[in-house]
Amino acid sequence: MQKAQKNKLWLSLFLILLAVISIPAIHLFKTKINEQQGIEHIPTGYRDDASHLNLTKVHKIVDVESTPEAIQQQLKTLLKYASEHHLKVSIAGAKHSMGGHTIYPDGIALNMLPYNHMSFDEKSNILTIGSGATWEAALRYLDRYGKSIAVMQAFSNFSIGGSISVNGHGWQKNSPPISSSVESFTLMNAQGEIVNCSRTEHPELFKLVIGGYGLFGIILDVKLKVVDNVALTFQSISVLPEDYVNAYQKIVSNNPDVQFAYGRLRISDKHFLQQATLNYFEKIDKKPLAFSQQQSKNAETKRIVFRGSVDSEYGKRLRWDLESSLNSVSPYATFSRNEILSEDAALIENKDSHSTDLLHEYFIPKQHLAQFIQDLKPVLKTKKVDLLNITIREVEHDHDAFMNYAREDVFGLVFLFNQKKTAQQEQDMQQLTQQLVDITLKNQGTFYLPYRLHVSRDKMRLAYPQTDAFFSLKKKYDPEQIFSNQFYLHYRES
Ligand SMILES: Cc1cc2nc3c(=O)[nH]c(=O)nc-3n(C[C@H](O)[C@H](O)[C@H](O)COP(=O)(O)OP(=O)(O)OC[C@H]3O[C@@H](n4cnc5c(N)ncnc54)[C@H](O)[C@@H]3O)c2cc1C
């Protein structure tokens, strides 16, 4: 080959390479600089939650005391004051619920976060923890003992009390929701008394408070069962959505070493819901690294890749391709269990003040998963709200919570949408929720309650036939209905 021809070839290859690298780089750079640093300002005397759509004036916000003696005295006095002045009390942890579950208009709003003590008893393997503590603090504390949290959500900046009150779940394999790891807790009831609740002491209240959205009292001290912190390796495979259940059974359920697993569905217009990945972490015989020895997680790069998918088919494809190729070049990377669980929701933070990210979750019996995904296609194809993500997580039958959403083994499909803060988009989201709930009911599933209040009272009762009994028991334990919030206002009998 002539030298000039060779040079031309090299130049062409160089230009192709440059284009391959620079197009995504420019896209991500544009994403970063277009972010309007719109950190929400909450005026004094107001409260909002993770939806950024619930700004509400409250009577006052009360930060609770941090020690058991002081908090008991403080809350007793406060409940008496609320009763005398006919005020409602709402309770908040990290406020990541999205439907005003932590807010009552002109009510007293409790901030539980300062109540965050913890101690670990090695003999019984039980962590005793204040309900305002976060999972993150608990993980860092337990790491010193070689222990870890048994069941928690996908992010670690939620409070223990909030997590029990929604009965959260994560992506721990073969695991019911958080309820299964709760040994007992103390509750300050509406009369200002401390009640110890467990499966044997006040069992009815135990069941009602777990997944009870703060309507039965204030959870104070929680006893949680914990597990060993172990080293795990990551693996990921591609599967067809229709084969997901079989692949999950073969690769995850049948392998005793797998501790975490989740699926992801492709949501770009190209191959819409036609591809899935199954991602899992398998235990290995190695000492887990302590928190202090772990490396940086490149959280900001991951966040920008995620944000680059908002309103962009290119960004959605790029994210799928980047995550898939990263999964294939870094199999067998090693992590500690605590490191995997320690993830801040800031990883996907939306900094645009004109839009907000909203979650939905639908729990579908395993045998109906493939049909549910089929039914999703026409609904999501015509949606007017931007879909950013769908993950699939296993939740085993829950035998504890009264408002049980896993009445058999199910897969939870978590949807994340980006919604513009306009009346039109709010209406679009409401319509979409109706359609998604309809196909969920058709597939004998339920929907998750901590999100937007876009489901009607009647439809809620189809998904949760125990609702009326739940609200009558609310009145039995709290006749003045002191504990209240917007979730209660929306769903209770009219
Ligand atoms: C980005 C994001 C990711 C999420 N991921 C998951 C997930 O992986 N799995 C999952 O299950 N959920 C998830 N959720 C949903 C859910 O909102 C959270 O699990 C839960 O709200 C977290 O706890 P919190 O401290 O934020 O609770 P909050 O929102 O503060 O409170 C939730 C409910 O608990 C009540 N409450 C709070 N503290 C107490 C207390 N001490 N005593 C009595 N009642 C109390 C409140 O009144 C309220 O009704 C997610 C939410 C967001 C925004």
The ligand as an SDF file (V2000), in Angstrom:
LIG
                    3D

 53 58  0  0  0  0  0  0  0  0999 V2000
  -35.3460    7.5100   44.8970 C   0  0  0  0  0  0  0  0  0  0  0  0
  -36.2300    6.5950   45.6860 C   0  0  0  0  0  0  0  0  0  0  0  0
  -35.9460    5.2480   45.7280 C   0  0  0  0  0  0  0  0  0  0  0  0
  -36.7560    4.3710   46.4680 C   0  0  0  0  0  0  0  0  0  0  0  0
  -36.4140    3.0670   46.4940 N   0  0  0  0  0  0  0  0  0  0  0  0
  -37.1700    2.2000   47.1930 C   0  0  0  0  0  0  0  0  0  0  0  0
  -36.8210    0.8090   47.2300 C   0  0  0  0  0  0  0  0  0  0  0  0
  -35.8170    0.3740   46.6940 O   0  0  0  0  0  0  0  0  0  0  0  0
  -37.6480   -0.0210   47.9360 N   0  0  0  0  0  0  0  0  0  0  0  0
  -38.7590    0.4300   48.5790 C   0  0  0  0  0  0  0  0  0  0  0  0
  -39.4430   -0.3690   49.2040 O   0  0  0  0  0  0  0  0  0  0  0  0
  -39.0830    1.7280   48.5450 N   0  0  0  0  0  0  0  0  0  0  0  0
  -38.3320    2.6230   47.8710 C   0  0  0  0  0  0  0  0  0  0  0  0
  -38.6960    3.9490   47.8470 N   0  0  0  0  0  0  0  0  0  0  0  0
  -40.0010    4.3480   48.4370 C   0  0  0  0  0  0  0  0  0  0  0  0
  -40.2490    4.7710   49.8600 C   0  0  0  0  0  0  0  0  0  0  0  0
  -40.7600    6.0470   49.8540 O   0  0  0  0  0  0  0  0  0  0  0  0
  -39.1580    4.5570   50.8470 C   0  0  0  0  0  0  0  0  0  0  0  0
  -38.8870    3.1790   50.9750 O   0  0  0  0  0  0  0  0  0  0  0  0
  -39.4770    5.0830   52.2710 C   0  0  0  0  0  0  0  0  0  0  0  0
  -40.2470    6.2190   52.2320 O   0  0  0  0  0  0  0  0  0  0  0  0
  -38.2210    5.3670   52.8800 C   0  0  0  0  0  0  0  0  0  0  0  0
  -38.2090    5.8170   54.1660 O   0  0  0  0  0  0  0  0  0  0  0  0
  -38.2260    7.3790   54.5710 P   0  0  0  0  0  0  0  0  0  0  0  0
  -37.3870    7.5160   55.7780 O   0  0  0  0  0  0  0  0  0  0  0  0
  -37.9210    8.2540   53.4130 O   0  0  0  0  0  0  0  0  0  0  0  0
  -39.7570    7.4800   54.9150 O   0  0  0  0  0  0  0  0  0  0  0  0
  -40.7040    8.7710   54.9380 P   0  0  0  0  0  0  0  0  0  0  0  0
  -41.0450    9.1160   53.5430 O   0  0  0  0  0  0  0  0  0  0  0  0
  -40.1170    9.8190   55.7950 O   0  0  0  0  0  0  0  0  0  0  0  0
  -41.9860    8.1570   55.6610 O   0  0  0  0  0  0  0  0  0  0  0  0
  -42.7220    7.1450   55.0650 C   0  0  0  0  0  0  0  0  0  0  0  0
  -43.9280    6.8130   55.9510 C   0  0  0  0  0  0  0  0  0  0  0  0
  -43.4580    6.3620   57.2060 O   0  0  0  0  0  0  0  0  0  0  0  0
  -44.0180    7.1150   58.2790 C   0  0  0  0  0  0  0  0  0  0  0  0
  -42.9840    7.2070   59.3210 N   0  0  0  0  0  0  0  0  0  0  0  0
  -41.7240    7.6840   59.1930 C   0  0  0  0  0  0  0  0  0  0  0  0
  -41.0540    7.5460   60.3560 N   0  0  0  0  0  0  0  0  0  0  0  0
  -41.9070    6.9930   61.2420 C   0  0  0  0  0  0  0  0  0  0  0  0
  -41.8130    6.6220   62.6180 C   0  0  0  0  0  0  0  0  0  0  0  0
  -40.6980    6.7710   63.3190 N   0  0  0  0  0  0  0  0  0  0  0  0
  -42.9080    6.1020   63.2110 N   0  0  0  0  0  0  0  0  0  0  0  0
  -44.0610    5.9130   62.5210 C   0  0  0  0  0  0  0  0  0  0  0  0
  -44.1970    6.2570   61.2290 N   0  0  0  0  0  0  0  0  0  0  0  0
  -43.1390    6.7860   60.5910 C   0  0  0  0  0  0  0  0  0  0  0  0
  -44.4090    8.4270   57.6600 C   0  0  0  0  0  0  0  0  0  0  0  0
  -45.4470    9.0560   58.3600 O   0  0  0  0  0  0  0  0  0  0  0  0
  -44.8050    8.0160   56.2550 C   0  0  0  0  0  0  0  0  0  0  0  0
  -46.1490    7.6260   56.2420 O   0  0  0  0  0  0  0  0  0  0  0  0
  -37.9010    4.8620   47.1350 C   0  0  0  0  0  0  0  0  0  0  0  0
  -38.2050    6.2300   47.0870 C   0  0  0  0  0  0  0  0  0  0  0  0
  -37.3740    7.0880   46.3670 C   0  0  0  0  0  0  0  0  0  0  0  0
  -37.7170    8.5270   46.3160 C   0  0  0  0  0  0  0  0  0  0  0  0
  1  2  1  0
  2  3  1  0
  2 52  2  0
  3  4  2  0
  4  5  1  0
  4 50  1  0
  5  6  2  0
  6  7  1  0
  6 13  1  0
  7  8  2  0
  7  9  1  0
  9 10  1  0
 10 11  2  0
 10 12  1  0
 12 13  2  0
 13 14  1  0
 14 15  1  0
 14 50  1  0
 15 16  1  0
 16 17  1  0
 16 18  1  0
 18 19  1  0
 18 20  1  0
 20 21  1  0
 20 22  1  0
 22 23  1  0
 23 24  1  0
 24 25  2  0
 24 26  1  0
 24 27  1  0
 27 28  1  0
 28 29  2  0
 28 30  1  0
 28 31  1  0
 31 32  1  0
 32 33  1  0
 33 34  1  0
 33 48  1  0
 34 35  1  0
 35 36  1  0
 35 46  1  0
 36 37  1  0
 36 45  1  0
 37 38  2  0
 38 39  1  0
 39 40  1  0
 39 45  2  0
 40 41  1  0
 40 42  2  0
 42 43  1  0
 43 44  2  0
 44 45  1  0
 46 47  1  0
 46 48  1  0
 48 49  1  0
 50 51  2  0
 51 52  1  0
 52 53  1  0
M  END
$$$$
